[in-house]
Amino acid sequence: MQEVDKKRTDELFDEGTQIDQALKEAVQEALRDHKRAGNPVCAWRDGHIVWIPPEEIPVDEQLH
């Protein structure tokens, strides 16, 4: 990796905003895909793992 690329990568990780946004968008895309396919997802709620049926999967359509 070139020094310029490494510096830019380090800056992205230090700030985190662009990475956080990319992860949020990726999660929303995965949730939409599961919902569209009729597949449940699991989540951690109140100290337990629970299955969320596809019709109850929350998605943020504004991120699409």
C-alpha positions in Angstrom: 0.0 0.0 0.0 1.3 3.4 -0.9 1.9 5.9 1.9 -0.8 8.3 0.6 -3.3 5.4 0.6 -2.3 4.3 4.1 -2.7 7.8 5.4 -6.2 8.2 3.9 -7.2 4.8 5.3 -5.9 5.7 8.7 -7.8 9.0 8.6 -11.0 7.2 7.6 -10.7 4.8 10.6 -9.8 7.5 13.0 -12.8 9.6 12.1 -15.1 6.6 11.5 -18.1 8.6 10.1 -17.9 7.2 6.5 -17.3 3.7 7.8 -20.2 3.9 10.2 -22.5 5.1 7.4 -21.3 2.3 5.1 -22.0 -0.3 7.8 -25.4 1.2 8.5 -26.4 1.1 4.9 -25.1 -2.5 4.5 -27.2 -3.6 7.5 -30.3 -1.9 6.1 -29.7 -3.6 2.7 -29.4 -7.0 4.4 -32.6 -6.4 6.4 -34.5 -5.4 3.3 -33.2 -8.5 1.5 -34.3 -10.8 4.3 -37.7 -9.0 4.5 -38.2 -9.2 0.7 -37.2 -12.9 0.7 -39.6 -13.7 3.6 -36.7 -14.8 5.9 -36.6 -14.0 9.6 -33.5 -12.4 11.3 -32.2 -12.8 14.8 -31.5 -10.0 17.2 -30.5 -9.5 20.8 -33.4 -8.2 22.9 -33.6 -8.0 26.7 -30.6 -10.3 27.2 -32.0 -13.0 24.8 -31.6 -14.0 21.2 -35.0 -13.6 19.4 -36.1 -14.3 15.9 -37.9 -11.5 14.1 -40.4 -12.6 11.5 -40.0 -10.9 8.1 -43.2 -8.8 8.5 -41.8 -7.2 11.7 -38.2 -6.5 10.4 -37.7 -2.7 10.7 -36.1 -1.1 7.7 -35.2 2.5 7.0 -36.4 3.1 3.4 -34.7 6.5 3.3 -31.3 4.8 3.2 -32.2 2.9 0.0 
